[in-house]
Amino acid sequence: MNLIRIQCPKCHAVLTLNDAPGLVNMNVTCPKCGHHAKCGTFYAVQPNVGKSNEKPTEKPTDFSKNNVTKPGMLCVPDGGRYSLKIGRNTVGRRTANSAAMIQIPDATSTMSRSHAIIDVEQLPDGRLVHIFQNDKNMNDTFINDVKLEKDDRIVLTGGEAIKMGKAVAFFMLADS
């Protein structure tokens, strides 16, 4: 089954769905802003731009099973765990003058001091949604080996490998 990526026309969150016959006429609800409309009214996002012979590596986003009620965390290979909080979480390289809330050691200095943002937002029903985006980074960001473009906003669902420069962190749900 093919995967497609669509972007909410209101908040620009990117969702990954299984392609299916008639999908364009099926109703979709954005987990970030609650915008509810036919899939065909969302913007198509092309995965792996410039790599047309590669298949997308991300899994379909299944928001019906999202029962997350606690903010997740970033885990790094050296055993470090960085808890997120509800609201805006800036992620960057640990330095004496970094303003990032979550400062991850990076011996290669390829992660920017303010590399990414993870917004943890509470939906009206109390569930939480984790939305990842680039911040003021100078080097590329990849989620599960898919390069993020400047304005991509990716909904994290747990287990994603996030590569910021050469540094790698894994997003984990607190409820799992």
C-alpha positions in Angstrom: 0.0 0.0 0.0 1.3 3.5 -0.9 1.7 6.2 1.7 0.8 9.8 1.0 1.5 13.0 3.0 -1.0 15.8 3.2 -0.7 19.2 4.9 -3.5 20.9 6.8 -4.5 24.1 5.0 -5.1 25.8 8.4 -2.2 25.0 10.7 0.2 23.3 8.1 0.6 20.1 10.2 1.8 17.2 7.9 -0.1 13.9 8.2 0.9 10.6 6.6 -1.9 8.3 5.5 -2.4 5.0 3.7 -3.5 5.7 0.1 -6.9 4.1 -0.7 -9.4 4.3 -3.5 -11.7 7.3 -2.8 -9.4 8.8 -0.2 -9.8 12.2 -1.7 -13.5 12.2 -0.7 -13.0 10.8 2.8 -13.2 13.1 5.8 -9.9 13.8 7.7 -9.5 15.7 11.0 -6.3 17.4 11.7 -5.0 16.3 15.1 -3.4 19.7 15.8 -6.0 22.3 15.0 -9.1 20.1 14.6 -9.8 21.2 11.0 -12.3 18.7 9.6 -12.8 18.4 5.9 -12.5 16.0 2.9 -8.9 14.8 2.3 -8.9 16.4 -1.1 -9.0 19.9 0.5 -5.7 19.2 2.3 -2.5 20.0 0.4 -0.4 17.2 -1.1 3.2 16.9 0.2 5.7 15.2 -2.0 8.0 12.9 0.1 11.7 12.6 -0.8 11.7 15.5 -3.2 14.5 14.8 -5.8 14.6 11.1 -5.0 11.6 9.9 -7.0 12.8 6.3 -7.1 12.8 6.0 -3.3 9.8 4.9 -1.2 8.8 7.0 1.8 10.2 5.5 5.0 7.6 6.9 7.4 4.7 4.9 8.8 1.1 6.0 8.3 -0.2 8.4 11.0 -3.0 6.8 13.0 -4.6 9.4 15.2 -7.5 7.3 16.3 -5.2 5.4 18.7 -3.7 8.5 20.2 -4.5 8.2 23.9 -1.4 10.2 24.9 -2.1 12.2 28.1 1.5 12.9 29.2 4.3 14.7 27.3 6.9 12.5 25.6 10.6 12.6 25.8 13.8 12.6 23.7 16.2 9.8 24.4 19.8 9.9 23.1 22.2 6.9 22.6 24.4 7.9 25.6 21.4 7.2 27.9 20.3 10.8 28.3 16.5 11.4 28.6 15.0 14.8 28.1 11.4 15.2 29.2 9.1 17.5 27.2 6.5 19.8 28.7 3.2 21.0 27.4 3.8 24.0 25.2 6.9 25.0 23.2 10.1 23.0 23.7 13.2 24.2 21.9 15.9 21.6 21.2 19.5 22.4 20.5 23.2 21.7 21.1 24.5 22.1 24.6 26.8 25.1 24.8 27.5 27.8 27.3 25.3 30.3 25.4 22.5 28.0 24.1 19.0 29.2 24.9 17.4 25.9 24.0 15.3 24.4 26.8 16.5 20.9 25.9 20.3 20.9 25.4 21.7 17.7 23.9 25.5 17.1 23.9 26.9 17.1 20.4 30.7 16.6 20.1 30.6 17.2 16.3 28.9 20.6 16.7 26.6 19.8 13.7 23.4 20.4 15.7 22.5 24.0 16.0 22.1 25.7 19.4 18.4 26.2 18.5 17.9 23.4 16.0 14.2 22.4 16.4 10.9 23.0 18.2 8.6 20.4 19.6 5.2 21.8 20.4 3.2 19.7 22.8 -0.4 20.7 22.4 -3.4 19.6 24.3 -6.6 18.8 22.3 -10.0 19.6 23.7 -10.5 16.0 24.8 -7.3 16.1 26.9 -5.1 14.1 24.5 -1.7 15.5 23.6 -0.2 15.9 20.1 3.6 16.4 19.7 4.5 18.5 16.6 8.1 18.8 15.4 9.5 21.5 13.2 12.9 23.0 12.3 13.9 26.2 14.2 17.1 28.2 13.4 19.2 25.2 12.3 22.1 25.5 9.9 22.2 21.7 9.2 19.6 19.3 7.9 17.1 17.5 10.0 15.8 14.0 9.2 12.9 12.1 10.8 13.2 8.3 10.1 15.7 9.2 7.3 13.2 11.6 5.6 14.6 15.1 5.2 12.5 17.9 6.7 12.0 20.9 4.5 12.0 24.4 6.1 8.3 24.7 6.7 7.5 21.0 7.5 5.5 20.4 10.7 5.6 16.7 11.6 3.2 15.0 14.1 5.3 12.6 16.2 3.6 9.4 17.2 6.4 7.6 19.1 9.6 5.8 18.1 10.8 8.3 15.5 14.6 8.6 15.0 15.3 12.3 14.8 18.7 13.3 13.2 19.8 16.9 13.8 23.1 17.4 12.1 24.9 14.3 13.0 23.3 14.0 16.4 20.5 11.4 16.8 17.6 11.4 19.4 14.6 9.1 19.6 11.1 10.4 20.4 9.4 8.2 22.9 5.9 8.5 24.4 5.6 8.7 28.1 2.5 6.6 28.1 4.2 3.7 26.4 
